[in-house]
Structures are given as structure tokens and as C-alpha cells.
Amino acid sequence: MTQKYKHPRKSNTSTVGEALGDMLKQYHLNERFDQNRLLSSWEKLMGNTIANRTSKIFIKNKVLFVELNSAPLKNELNLSKDKLKSIIEKEIGPGIINEIIIM
């Protein structure tokens, strides 16, 4: 008869999520990863109306630049930058962006 070897789980093992988090921290990629997560989830965060009128979005030096096609929407978002920032911080985390510029 063949004997089955059981390999008990070691106590120092971690989940895939923990391992990825440790790797991002080790290589100082946390901030860049979170920024890319923000850019890719823009439609989910802001909704279809704003996402459809967004022509360009990027982050440079912790400043979020959003270029919109609609002048009334630009005005409204300029007036509610604090609300935008709180939505982003709630979803992605604090410290990802320091400022928002609507163009």
C-alpha cells in the first residue's frame, strides 16, 4: 500500500492577499497600486454620467487631474471637490491624492 504523506500547514504561511500586500510594501509599490486602482474604478466611483463625460484622468505627484467634456459638470465638480475626495478616500484609502484639479 502506498502511504499518503500529510503536510500540515505551517504556522508561518500566509494567504495570497497577505503575500501580495507584503510584496507591494517591500518594493514600495503600495501608492502606485492604489493610484491605478483609483483610475480603473473611476466609473464605479463616480457613476456613468460623470465617467461618460470624462475624457482624460491621471494622477501626478498625488494630484488627480480630471478632464471633462461638459462645462456645467466641470463647475459642479469644482464646487464639490471635498465630497469627491471623501468618496475616493472611503473607497481606496486615505493619502492617495492630496488635491483634485478639474479641467
Salt bridges, closest charged atoms under 4 A:
GLU31 OE1 - LYS62 NZ 3.92
ASP34 OD1 - ARG37 NH1 3.79
GLU91 OE2 - LYS44 NZ 2.88
